[in-house]
Amino acid sequence: MSISAFFRSRASVRVVLALMAAATIVAGCAEIRKATYPQDFVYLEPRQVRSQMALMSLYMSQIDEILADSSTISSEQQTRLVGILNSIDEVTNRLGAGEVQTSHLVIDDHIDDFKADVNVAMREARADPPNYYSLGKLAGSCVACHRYRR
């Protein structure tokens, strides 16, 4: 079937019009979202929340591995722990820590407390001598928030 014959068919024209309408609606929704939410509002897509939480879980597992490996933490492991904590801090920023309001109310209620726990853990992990007690509390922070999800 040639292109001109395709567009002469009524069914084809309807399909094209339906696709154009759908594209317009999707584009319009994004624009409406910009106009209906405050400027400092961050809309978190469900898949974005899932991927960031999966990253957070990975980082927490890495911390657990390092802490479970030995009773003494080498300077290399200490550096790795601080790097992981920096990565966790970046995730909390992407999830809306601070004065930002997001579309995820549970995250809004708990992310600043978690970020404070991350900052304490980072400060104590960098100390001389380092203290890793707060790293254990981070896992407790995860459990405290996620108990609502069960």
Helices and strands as residue ranges (DSSP letters): H 3-8, H 10-36, E 41-42, H 46-69, H 75-94, E 101-102, H 105-126, H 133-146, G 147-149
